[in-house]
């Protein structure tokens, strides 16, 4: 691959290296470019725009192709093609004339421009570059129902802005800052925009959450089930403390139930790299102050797996196991015979100055009763850290404004304005 650096392109969008300046009330006009991973593993990608398309080599910024309306970028025989033209580069920018006319990428409309190039698997990835406020308008429609109260929408705008600016400062890749799904924030592009989302973004412009002058990673989730949790119980961050939340009781996921066959849990753990035998029991070994599980002990025929509940939820699937706020009931017991080794004697000696211990074992068969099903009775949906979106809805309906909502779910964290310095 070409060792030259990709050139940042800036016409409408100001792609800049910036230092975030936190202040108590300084407004500004800023235009930070957000890089969103849209498609990460493609063989071909179609682009369509009514104002025309231009393709530039991302290393030299020279035009390599253009089209009055649509084109297809694909890979063939280790090279990138624009329609039938083979390119001598591994990365290109796809741009329009005005950057506001939507570009349809595989049929979905987005604003801004696009970096297209090889990923580590030699397939195509597409990175959407666009301004911060346009990005946020496309996020709100994906993260919060349009029918939620205005003040809840504003709180969501501040949390989403804070989150993405934190990721811009701490990008997971040299190519992108965030992905467009629940791995970061659900970004729907133009389809996520609405009058409500635009107004919420505009009315909170430049406002972020910070602790000691540093932007936090402002996590949020759908429904906490009655109690949010400390961020250190789920993530590496310790910025956000859990609070008791009486406002999300109307959520459709206030309570839920999910059952798994023991064998399914075992298979999923094995596929995730955990050496787990036949499962005997699953119990919470620690809980937070609200009663949410933090760690689980999974006793199986080969030993005990001590696993973070958030990691167990990832392994089982976020949509299946909706939160870590659950109790576990084993069901449908069967008889099971297994073998185990018991140490019967130990003998010692030395060789070349090193102590050698010999252990004798005997193998025995043992019968036990084990469950074939584990039922999880849970509350809420999501990781439980930061703002509870259904709780924000409840607070707004009770008359709270967005600042009060943010102050409640992010205790001890300041609402500030942010500016950029080139």
C-alpha positions as a Markdown table, in Angstrom:
| # | Residue | x | y | z |
|---|---|---|---|---|
| 1 | Unk | 0.0 | 0.0 | 0.0 |
| 2 | Unk | 1.2 | 3.5 | -0.7 |
| 3 | Unk | 3.1 | 4.9 | 2.3 |
| 4 | Unk | 2.1 | 8.5 | 1.6 |
| 5 | Unk | -0.2 | 10.0 | 4.1 |
| 6 | Unk | -3.9 | 10.4 | 3.2 |
| 7 | Unk | -4.6 | 14.1 | 2.7 |
| 8 | Unk | -7.4 | 15.7 | 4.6 |
| 9 | Unk | -9.9 | 17.3 | 2.2 |
| 10 | Unk | -11.5 | 20.6 | 3.3 |
| 11 | Unk | -13.8 | 22.7 | 1.2 |
| 12 | Unk | -17.2 | 22.9 | 2.9 |
| 13 | Unk | -16.1 | 20.9 | 6.0 |
| 14 | Unk | -13.1 | 22.2 | 8.0 |
| 15 | Unk | -11.1 | 19.1 | 8.7 |
| 16 | Unk | -8.8 | 20.3 | 11.5 |
| 17 | Unk | -6.6 | 19.1 | 14.3 |
| 18 | Unk | -8.1 | 20.8 | 17.3 |
| 19 | Unk | -7.7 | 21.4 | 21.0 |
| 20 | Unk | -11.0 | 21.4 | 22.9 |
| 21 | Unk | -11.3 | 24.4 | 25.2 |
| 22 | Unk | -13.8 | 24.1 | 28.0 |
| 23 | Unk | -15.3 | 27.2 | 29.4 |
| 24 | Unk | -18.3 | 28.2 | 31.4 |
| 25 | Unk | -20.1 | 30.2 | 28.8 |
| 26 | Unk | -18.1 | 31.0 | 25.6 |
| 27 | Unk | -20.0 | 30.5 | 22.4 |
| 28 | Unk | -18.3 | 30.0 | 19.1 |
| 29 | Unk | -18.8 | 28.8 | 15.5 |
| 30 | Unk | -17.0 | 25.5 | 15.0 |
| 31 | Unk | -17.0 | 22.9 | 12.3 |
| 32 | Unk | -15.3 | 19.8 | 13.5 |
| 33 | Unk | -15.3 | 17.0 | 10.9 |
| 34 | Unk | -16.6 | 13.6 | 12.2 |
| 35 | Unk | -15.4 | 10.4 | 10.5 |
| 36 | Unk | -18.1 | 7.7 | 10.6 |
| 37 | Unk | -17.4 | 4.1 | 9.6 |
| 38 | Unk | -20.5 | 3.4 | 7.4 |
| 39 | Unk | -19.5 | 0.2 | 5.7 |
| 40 | Unk | -16.6 | -1.8 | 6.8 |
| 41 | Unk | -16.3 | -4.9 | 4.6 |
| 42 | Unk | -17.7 | -4.6 | 1.1 |
| 43 | Unk | -16.8 | -5.9 | -2.4 |
| 44 | Unk | -18.7 | -3.1 | -4.2 |
| 45 | Unk | -20.4 | 0.2 | -3.2 |
| 46 | Unk | -22.8 | 2.4 | -5.2 |
| 47 | Unk | -22.9 | 6.2 | -5.0 |
| 48 | Unk | -25.6 | 8.4 | -6.4 |
| 49 | Unk | -26.1 | 12.2 | -6.2 |
| 50 | Unk | -28.2 | 14.6 | -8.3 |
| 51 | Unk | -25.5 | 17.3 | -8.2 |
| 52 | Unk | -22.8 | 15.0 | -9.6 |
| 53 | Unk | -19.9 | 13.1 | -8.1 |
| 54 | Unk | -16.1 | 13.5 | -8.3 |
| 55 | Unk | -13.6 | 10.9 | -7.3 |
| 56 | Unk | -10.1 | 12.0 | -6.1 |
| 57 | Unk | -7.0 | 10.0 | -5.2 |
| 58 | Unk | -6.8 | 10.4 | -1.4 |
| 59 | Unk | -3.0 | 10.7 | -1.5 |
| 60 | Unk | -2.6 | 13.3 | -4.3 |
| 61 | Unk | -6.1 | 14.8 | -4.4 |
| 62 | Unk | -6.0 | 14.6 | -8.2 |
| 63 | Unk | -9.3 | 13.8 | -10.0 |
| 64 | Unk | -9.4 | 10.2 | -11.1 |
| 65 | Unk | -13.1 | 9.9 | -12.2 |
| 66 | Unk | -16.4 | 11.7 | -12.2 |
| 67 | Unk | -20.0 | 11.1 | -13.0 |
| 68 | Unk | -23.1 | 13.4 | -13.5 |
| 69 | Unk | -25.2 | 11.2 | -11.2 |
| 70 | Unk | -24.0 | 7.8 | -10.1 |
| 71 | Unk | -21.0 | 5.4 | -10.0 |
| 72 | Unk | -19.9 | 2.1 | -8.5 |
| 73 | Unk | -16.6 | 1.5 | -6.8 |
| 74 | Unk | -15.6 | -2.1 | -6.6 |
| 75 | Unk | -12.6 | -4.4 | -6.1 |
| 76 | Unk | -11.3 | -6.8 | -8.6 |
| 77 | Unk | -8.0 | -8.7 | -8.8 |
| 78 | Unk | -6.5 | -6.6 | -5.9 |
| 79 | Unk | -7.3 | -3.2 | -7.4 |
| 80 | Unk | -10.0 | -0.6 | -7.0 |
| 81 | Unk | -12.2 | 0.1 | -10.0 |
| 82 | Unk | -14.6 | 3.1 | -10.5 |
| 83 | Unk | -17.1 | 1.6 | -12.9 |
| 84 | Unk | -14.7 | 0.0 | -15.5 |
| 85 | Unk | -11.7 | 2.2 | -14.7 |
| 86 | Unk | -8.8 | 0.6 | -12.8 |
| 87 | Unk | -7.2 | 3.0 | -10.3 |
| 88 | Unk | -3.6 | 3.1 | -9.2 |
| 89 | Unk | -4.4 | 3.9 | -5.6 |
| 90 | Unk | -5.8 | 2.2 | -2.5 |
| 91 | Unk | -7.9 | 5.1 | -1.2 |
| 92 | Unk | -10.1 | 7.6 | -2.9 |
| 93 | Unk | -12.5 | 10.4 | -1.8 |
| 94 | Unk | -16.0 | 10.6 | -3.3 |
| 95 | Unk | -17.3 | 14.2 | -3.2 |
| 96 | Unk | -20.1 | 16.4 | -4.5 |
| 97 | Unk | -20.3 | 20.0 | -5.4 |
| 98 | Unk | -22.1 | 21.4 | -2.4 |
| 99 | Unk | -21.8 | 18.8 | 0.4 |
| 100 | Unk | -25.5 | 19.3 | 1.4 |
| 101 | Unk | -27.2 | 17.5 | -1.4 |
| 102 | Unk | -27.6 | 13.9 | -0.1 |
| 103 | Unk | -25.4 | 11.2 | -1.5 |
| 104 | Unk | -27.0 | 7.8 | -1.7 |
| 105 | Unk | -24.6 | 5.1 | -0.6 |
| 106 | Unk | -25.9 | 1.7 | -1.4 |
| 107 | Unk | -29.3 | 3.4 | -1.5 |
| 108 | Unk | -29.2 | 5.2 | 1.9 |
| 109 | Unk | -28.8 | 9.1 | 1.9 |
| 110 | Unk | -25.9 | 10.8 | 3.7 |
| 111 | Unk | -24.4 | 14.3 | 3.8 |
| 112 | Unk | -20.7 | 15.2 | 3.5 |
| 113 | Unk | -18.1 | 13.3 | 1.5 |
| 114 | Unk | -16.6 | 9.8 | 1.7 |
| 115 | Unk | -13.3 | 8.1 | 2.0 |
| 116 | Unk | -13.3 | 4.7 | 0.3 |
| 117 | Unk | -10.4 | 2.3 | 0.5 |
| 118 | Unk | -9.0 | -1.1 | 1.4 |
| 119 | Unk | -9.5 | -2.5 | 4.9 |
| 120 | Unk | -7.2 | -5.0 | 6.6 |
| 121 | Unk | -9.1 | -7.8 | 4.7 |
| 122 | Unk | -8.5 | -6.1 | 1.4 |
| 123 | Unk | -12.2 | -5.4 | 1.1 |
| 124 | Unk | -13.7 | -1.9 | 0.8 |
| 125 | Unk | -14.6 | 0.3 | 3.7 |
| 126 | Unk | -16.6 | 3.5 | 3.4 |
| 127 | Unk | -16.0 | 6.4 | 5.9 |
| 128 | Unk | -18.5 | 9.3 | 5.9 |
| 129 | Unk | -16.8 | 12.7 | 6.7 |
| 130 | Unk | -19.3 | 15.4 | 7.7 |
| 131 | Unk | -19.7 | 18.3 | 10.1 |
| 132 | Unk | -20.5 | 17.7 | 13.7 |
| 133 | Unk | -24.0 | 19.2 | 13.8 |
| 134 | Unk | -25.1 | 17.3 | 10.6 |
| 135 | Unk | -23.8 | 14.1 | 12.2 |
| 136 | Unk | -25.7 | 14.8 | 15.5 |
| 137 | Unk | -29.0 | 15.5 | 13.6 |
| 138 | Unk | -28.6 | 12.0 | 12.0 |
| 139 | Unk | -27.8 | 10.4 | 15.3 |
| 140 | Unk | -30.8 | 11.7 | 17.2 |
| 141 | Unk | -33.2 | 10.0 | 14.9 |
| 142 | Unk | -31.4 | 6.7 | 15.4 |
| 143 | Unk | -31.0 | 7.0 | 19.2 |
| 144 | Unk | -34.3 | 8.5 | 20.5 |
| 145 | Unk | -37.9 | 8.2 | 19.2 |
| 146 | Unk | -39.0 | 11.4 | 17.5 |
| 147 | Unk | -42.1 | 11.5 | 19.7 |
| 148 | Unk | -40.0 | 12.0 | 22.9 |
| 149 | Unk | -40.4 | 15.4 | 24.6 |
| 150 | Unk | -38.3 | 18.3 | 23.4 |
| 151 | Unk | -36.3 | 18.5 | 26.6 |
| 152 | Unk | -35.4 | 14.8 | 26.4 |
| 153 | Unk | -34.2 | 15.4 | 22.8 |
| 154 | Unk | -32.0 | 18.3 | 24.0 |
| 155 | Unk | -30.5 | 16.1 | 26.7 |
| 156 | Unk | -29.8 | 13.5 | 24.1 |
| 157 | Unk | -28.2 | 16.0 | 21.8 |
| 158 | Unk | -25.7 | 17.1 | 24.5 |
| 159 | Unk | -24.9 | 13.5 | 25.5 |
| 160 | Unk | -24.4 | 12.5 | 21.8 |
| 161 | Unk | -22.2 | 15.5 | 21.1 |
| 162 | Unk | -20.1 | 14.8 | 24.2 |
| 163 | Unk | -19.7 | 11.2 | 23.3 |
| 164 | Unk | -18.5 | 11.8 | 19.7 |
| 165 | Unk | -16.1 | 14.6 | 20.7 |
| 166 | Unk | -14.6 | 12.3 | 23.3 |
| 167 | Unk | -14.1 | 9.7 | 20.5 |
| 168 | Unk | -12.6 | 12.3 | 18.2 |
| 169 | Unk | -10.0 | 12.9 | 20.9 |
| 170 | Unk | -9.6 | 9.1 | 21.4 |
| 171 | Unk | -10.2 | 7.5 | 18.0 |
| 172 | Unk | -10.3 | 3.7 | 17.7 |
| 173 | Unk | -8.8 | 3.8 | 14.2 |
| 174 | Unk | -6.6 | 6.1 | 12.1 |
| 175 | Unk | -9.5 | 6.1 | 9.6 |
| 176 | Unk | -12.6 | 6.8 | 11.7 |
| 177 | Unk | -13.8 | 8.1 | 15.0 |
| 178 | Unk | -17.0 | 6.2 | 15.4 |
| 179 | Unk | -19.0 | 3.5 | 13.7 |
| 180 | Unk | -22.6 | 4.0 | 12.7 |
| 181 | Unk | -24.3 | 1.4 | 14.9 |
| 182 | Unk | -24.7 | 0.6 | 18.6 |
| 183 | Unk | -21.0 | 0.0 | 18.8 |
| 184 | Unk | -20.9 | 3.8 | 19.2 |
| 185 | Unk | -24.0 | 5.8 | 18.2 |
| 186 | Unk | -26.8 | 4.8 | 15.8 |
| 187 | Unk | -26.2 | 7.2 | 13.0 |
| 188 | Unk | -28.9 | 7.1 | 10.2 |
| 189 | Unk | -27.7 | 9.9 | 8.0 |
| 190 | Unk | -30.4 | 12.0 | 6.4 |
| 191 | Unk | -33.0 | 9.4 | 7.3 |
| 192 | Unk | -32.4 | 10.2 | 10.9 |
| 193 | Unk | -32.9 | 13.9 | 10.5 |
| 194 | Unk | -36.1 | 15.6 | 11.5 |
| 195 | Unk | -37.2 | 19.1 | 12.5 |
| 196 | Unk | -37.1 | 18.0 | 16.2 |
| 197 | Unk | -33.6 | 16.6 | 15.9 |
| 198 | Unk | -32.3 | 19.7 | 14.1 |
| 199 | Unk | -33.9 | 22.0 | 16.7 |
| 200 | Unk | -32.5 | 19.9 | 19.6 |
| 201 | Unk | -29.0 | 20.1 | 18.1 |
| 202 | Unk | -29.2 | 23.8 | 17.3 |
| 203 | Unk | -30.6 | 24.9 | 20.6 |
| 204 | Unk | -27.8 | 23.1 | 22.5 |
| 205 | Unk | -25.0 | 24.0 | 20.1 |
| 206 | Unk | -21.5 | 23.7 | 21.6 |
| 207 | Unk | -22.7 | 22.3 | 24.9 |
| 208 | Unk | -20.9 | 19.2 | 26.4 |
| 209 | Unk | -20.4 | 17.4 | 29.6 |
| 210 | Unk | -17.1 | 17.6 | 31.4 |
| 211 | Unk | -15.3 | 16.7 | 34.6 |
| 212 | Unk | -12.4 | 18.8 | 35.8 |
| 213 | Unk | -12.2 | 20.5 | 32.4 |
| 214 | Unk | -12.1 | 17.2 | 30.4 |
| 215 | Unk | -14.8 | 15.9 | 28.2 |
| 216 | Unk | -16.2 | 12.6 | 29.5 |
| 217 | Unk | -17.3 | 9.6 | 27.5 |
| 218 | Unk | -21.0 | 10.4 | 28.0 |
| 219 | Unk | -22.6 | 6.9 | 27.8 |
| 220 | Unk | -26.3 | 6.5 | 27.7 |
| 221 | Unk | -28.8 | 3.7 | 27.2 |
| 222 | Unk | -32.5 | 2.9 | 26.6 |
| 223 | Unk | -33.9 | 2.0 | 30.0 |
| 224 | Unk | -32.1 | 1.4 | 33.3 |
| 225 | Unk | -34.9 | -0.6 | 35.0 |
| 226 | Unk | -34.9 | 1.6 | 38.1 |
| 227 | Unk | -31.2 | 2.1 | 38.9 |
| 228 | Unk | -28.2 | 3.2 | 36.7 |
| 229 | Unk | -24.8 | 1.8 | 37.4 |
| 230 | Unk | -21.3 | 3.2 | 37.9 |
| 231 | Unk | -19.3 | 3.4 | 34.7 |
| 232 | Unk | -16.4 | 1.4 | 36.2 |
| 233 | Unk | -18.7 | -1.6 | 36.6 |
| 234 | Unk | -19.0 | -1.8 | 32.8 |
| 235 | Unk | -16.3 | 0.3 | 31.1 |
| 236 | Unk | -12.8 | 1.3 | 32.1 |
| 237 | Unk | -14.0 | 4.9 | 32.8 |
| 238 | Unk | -14.9 | 5.9 | 36.4 |
| 239 | Unk | -16.5 | 9.3 | 35.4 |
| 240 | Unk | -20.2 | 8.4 | 35.9 |
| 241 | Unk | -21.9 | 7.4 | 39.1 |
| 242 | Unk | -25.1 | 5.3 | 39.2 |
| 243 | Unk | -28.3 | 6.8 | 40.5 |
| 244 | Unk | -31.7 | 5.5 | 41.5 |
| 245 | Unk | -34.2 | 6.3 | 38.7 |
| 246 | Unk | -37.9 | 6.2 | 39.2 |
| 247 | Unk | -38.7 | 7.8 | 35.8 |
| 248 | Unk | -38.5 | 4.9 | 33.3 |
| 249 | Unk | -41.3 | 2.7 | 34.7 |
| 250 | Unk | -43.3 | 3.2 | 31.5 |
| 251 | Unk | -40.7 | 1.6 | 29.2 |
| 252 | Unk | -41.7 | -1.5 | 27.3 |
| 253 | Unk | -38.5 | -3.0 | 28.6 |
| 254 | Unk | -39.0 | -2.2 | 32.3 |
| 255 | Unk | -39.0 | -5.9 | 32.8 |
| 256 | Unk | -38.2 | -8.9 | 30.6 |
| 257 | Unk | -37.5 | -12.6 | 30.6 |
| 258 | Unk | -35.1 | -14.7 | 28.6 |
| 259 | Unk | -34.3 | -18.4 | 28.8 |
| 260 | Unk | -31.3 | -20.3 | 27.4 |
| 261 | Unk | -30.5 | -23.9 | 27.2 |
| 262 | Unk | -27.4 | -24.7 | 29.2 |
| 263 | Unk | -25.8 | -26.1 | 26.1 |
| 264 | Unk | -26.4 | -22.8 | 24.2 |
| 265 | Unk | -24.6 | -20.8 | 26.9 |
| 266 | Unk | -21.8 | -23.3 | 26.8 |
| 267 | Unk | -21.4 | -23.1 | 23.0 |
| 268 | Unk | -21.5 | -19.3 | 23.0 |
| 269 | Unk | -18.9 | -19.0 | 25.7 |
| 270 | Unk | -16.7 | -21.5 | 23.8 |
| 271 | Unk | -17.1 | -19.6 | 20.6 |
| 272 | Unk | -15.9 | -16.5 | 22.4 |
| 273 | Unk | -12.8 | -18.2 | 23.6 |
| 274 | Unk | -13.8 | -19.4 | 27.1 |
| 275 | Unk | -12.9 | -23.0 | 27.9 |
| 276 | Unk | -16.2 | -24.1 | 29.6 |
| 277 | Unk | -17.4 | -27.6 | 30.2 |
| 278 | Unk | -20.9 | -28.8 | 31.1 |
| 279 | Unk | -22.4 | -26.0 | 33.2 |
| 280 | Unk | -23.5 | -26.7 | 36.7 |
| 281 | Unk | -24.6 | -23.3 | 38.0 |
| 282 | Unk | -24.5 | -19.6 | 37.2 |
| 283 | Unk | -24.7 | -17.1 | 40.0 |
| 284 | Unk | -23.9 | -13.4 | 40.5 |
| 285 | Unk | -20.7 | -13.2 | 42.6 |
| 286 | Unk | -21.0 | -9.4 | 43.0 |
| 287 | Unk | -23.6 | -6.7 | 42.5 |
| 288 | Unk | -23.7 | -2.9 | 42.5 |
| 289 | Unk | -25.6 | -0.8 | 45.0 |
| 290 | Unk | -28.8 | -1.0 | 42.9 |
| 291 | Unk | -28.7 | -4.8 | 42.7 |
| 292 | Unk | -27.4 | -5.1 | 39.1 |
| 293 | Unk | -25.0 | -8.0 | 38.5 |
| 294 | Unk | -21.3 | -6.9 | 38.1 |
| 295 | Unk | -19.6 | -10.3 | 38.0 |
| 296 | Unk | -20.8 | -13.9 | 37.5 |
| 297 | Unk | -19.4 | -17.2 | 38.6 |
| 298 | Unk | -20.1 | -20.0 | 36.1 |
| 299 | Unk | -19.4 | -23.3 | 37.8 |
| 300 | Unk | -18.8 | -26.1 | 35.2 |
| 301 | Unk | -17.2 | -29.5 | 35.0 |
| 302 | Unk | -13.7 | -28.0 | 34.3 |
| 303 | Unk | -13.7 | -25.4 | 37.1 |
| 304 | Unk | -15.2 | -22.0 | 37.6 |
| 305 | Unk | -15.4 | -19.1 | 35.2 |
| 306 | Unk | -15.3 | -15.7 | 36.8 |
| 307 | Unk | -16.6 | -13.3 | 34.2 |
| 308 | Unk | -17.8 | -9.7 | 34.1 |
| 309 | Unk | -21.5 | -9.5 | 33.6 |
| 310 | Unk | -21.1 | -7.0 | 30.8 |
| 311 | Unk | -18.8 | -9.4 | 29.0 |
| 312 | Unk | -21.3 | -12.3 | 29.5 |
| 313 | Unk | -24.0 | -10.1 | 28.0 |
| 314 | Unk | -21.8 | -9.3 | 25.0 |
| 315 | Unk | -21.2 | -13.0 | 24.5 |
| 316 | Unk | -24.9 | -13.9 | 24.7 |
| 317 | Unk | -26.0 | -11.1 | 22.5 |
| 318 | Unk | -27.2 | -7.6 | 23.5 |
| 319 | Unk | -30.6 | -8.0 | 22.0 |
| 320 | Unk | -31.2 | -11.4 | 23.7 |
| 321 | Unk | -29.8 | -10.5 | 27.1 |
| 322 | Unk | -31.1 | -7.0 | 27.3 |
| 323 | Unk | -29.2 | -5.9 | 30.4 |
| 324 | Unk | -27.1 | -7.1 | 33.4 |
| 325 | Unk | -29.9 | -6.2 | 35.8 |
| 326 | Unk | -31.2 | -9.7 | 36.2 |
| 327 | Unk | -31.7 | -12.7 | 38.5 |
| 328 | Unk | -31.1 | -16.2 | 37.4 |
| 329 | Unk | -33.2 | -19.3 | 38.0 |
| 330 | Unk | -32.0 | -22.8 | 37.0 |
| 331 | Unk | -34.7 | -25.0 | 35.6 |
| 332 | Unk | -35.3 | -28.6 | 34.2 |
| 333 | Unk | -32.7 | -30.6 | 36.2 |
| 334 | Unk | -31.3 | -33.9 | 34.9 |
| 335 | Unk | -28.9 | -36.4 | 36.3 |
| 336 | Unk | -25.3 | -36.1 | 35.1 |
| 337 | Unk | -22.3 | -38.3 | 35.8 |
| 338 | Unk | -18.8 | -36.7 | 35.4 |
| 339 | Unk | -15.3 | -37.7 | 36.3 |
| 340 | Unk | -12.9 | -35.7 | 38.4 |
| 341 | Unk | -9.4 | -36.2 | 39.8 |
| 342 | Unk | -8.7 | -36.0 | 43.5 |
| 343 | Unk | -5.1 | -35.7 | 44.9 |
| 344 | Unk | -4.4 | -38.6 | 47.2 |
| 345 | Unk | -0.7 | -38.0 | 48.1 |
| 346 | Unk | 2.2 | -35.7 | 47.5 |
| 347 | Unk | 5.9 | -36.5 | 47.5 |
| 348 | Unk | 8.9 | -34.2 | 47.2 |
| 349 | Unk | 12.5 | -34.2 | 46.4 |
| 350 | Unk | 15.1 | -32.1 | 44.6 |
| 351 | Unk | 17.1 | -32.3 | 41.4 |
| 352 | Unk | 19.9 | -30.0 | 40.5 |
| 353 | Unk | 18.9 | -27.8 | 43.3 |
| 354 | Unk | 15.3 | -27.5 | 42.2 |
| 355 | Unk | 12.4 | -28.8 | 44.3 |
| 356 | Unk | 10.2 | -31.3 | 42.5 |
| 357 | Unk | 6.7 | -32.2 | 43.8 |
| 358 | Unk | 4.9 | -35.3 | 42.6 |
| 359 | Unk | 1.2 | -35.5 | 43.1 |
| 360 | Unk | -0.7 | -38.8 | 42.9 |
| 361 | Unk | -4.4 | -38.6 | 41.9 |
| 362 | Unk | -7.3 | -41.0 | 41.8 |
| 363 | Unk | -10.1 | -40.6 | 39.3 |
| 364 | Unk | -13.7 | -41.0 | 40.5 |
| 365 | Unk | -17.1 | -40.8 | 39.0 |
| 366 | Unk | -19.6 | -38.6 | 40.6 |
| 367 | Unk | -23.4 | -38.1 | 40.0 |
| 368 | Unk | -25.1 | -34.7 | 40.3 |
| 369 | Unk | -28.2 | -32.9 | 39.2 |
| 370 | Unk | -27.6 | -30.1 | 36.7 |
| 371 | Unk | -30.0 | -27.7 | 35.1 |
| 372 | Unk | -30.6 | -27.8 | 31.3 |
| 373 | Unk | -32.2 | -24.3 | 31.2 |
| 374 | Unk | -31.3 | -21.0 | 32.8 |
| 375 | Unk | -34.0 | -18.4 | 33.0 |
| 376 | Unk | -33.0 | -14.7 | 33.3 |
| 377 | Unk | -35.5 | -12.3 | 34.8 |
| 378 | Unk | -34.4 | -8.8 | 34.1 |
| 379 | Unk | -35.0 | -5.1 | 34.1 |
| 380 | Unk | -34.2 | -2.4 | 31.6 |
| 381 | Unk | -32.3 | -2.4 | 28.2 |
| 382 | Unk | -28.7 | -1.5 | 27.7 |
| 383 | Unk | -25.5 | -1.3 | 29.7 |
| 384 | Unk | -27.1 | 0.9 | 32.4 |
| 385 | Unk | -24.4 | 3.7 | 32.5 |
| 386 | Unk | -25.3 | 7.4 | 32.2 |
| 387 | Unk | -28.5 | 8.8 | 30.9 |
| 388 | Unk | -31.6 | 6.5 | 30.9 |
| 389 | Unk | -33.4 | 7.6 | 27.7 |
| 390 | Unk | -36.8 | 6.5 | 28.9 |
| 391 | Unk | -36.0 | 8.1 | 32.3 |
| 392 | Unk | -35.2 | 11.4 | 30.4 |
| 393 | Unk | -38.6 | 11.1 | 28.8 |
| 394 | Unk | -40.3 | 10.6 | 32.1 |
| 395 | Unk | -38.4 | 13.6 | 33.7 |
| 396 | Unk | -39.3 | 15.8 | 30.7 |
| 397 | Unk | -43.0 | 14.8 | 31.0 |
| 398 | Unk | -42.8 | 15.8 | 34.7 |
| 399 | Unk | -41.6 | 19.2 | 33.7 |
| 400 | Unk | -37.8 | 18.9 | 34.0 |
| 401 | Unk | -35.6 | 20.7 | 31.4 |
| 402 | Unk | -32.7 | 19.2 | 29.7 |
| 403 | Unk | -30.1 | 20.7 | 32.1 |
| 404 | Unk | -31.9 | 19.1 | 35.0 |
| 405 | Unk | -32.1 | 15.8 | 33.2 |
| 406 | Unk | -28.4 | 15.9 | 32.5 |
| 407 | Unk | -27.5 | 16.9 | 36.1 |
| 408 | Unk | -29.6 | 14.0 | 37.4 |
| 409 | Unk | -28.0 | 11.3 | 35.3 |
| 410 | Unk | -24.5 | 12.6 | 35.3 |
| 411 | Unk | -24.0 | 13.7 | 38.9 |
| 412 | Unk | -21.0 | 15.8 | 39.7 |
| 413 | Unk | -20.4 | 16.5 | 36.0 |
| 414 | Unk | -20.5 | 20.0 | 34.5 |
| 415 | Unk | -22.5 | 21.2 | 31.6 |
| 416 | Unk | -20.0 | 23.4 | 29.6 |
| 417 | Unk | -19.5 | 25.0 | 26.2 |
| 418 | Unk | -16.6 | 23.9 | 24.0 |
| 419 | Unk | -14.7 | 25.7 | 21.4 |
| 420 | Unk | -11.9 | 24.7 | 18.9 |
| 421 | Unk | -8.5 | 26.1 | 18.6 |
| 422 | Unk | -6.5 | 25.4 | 15.4 |
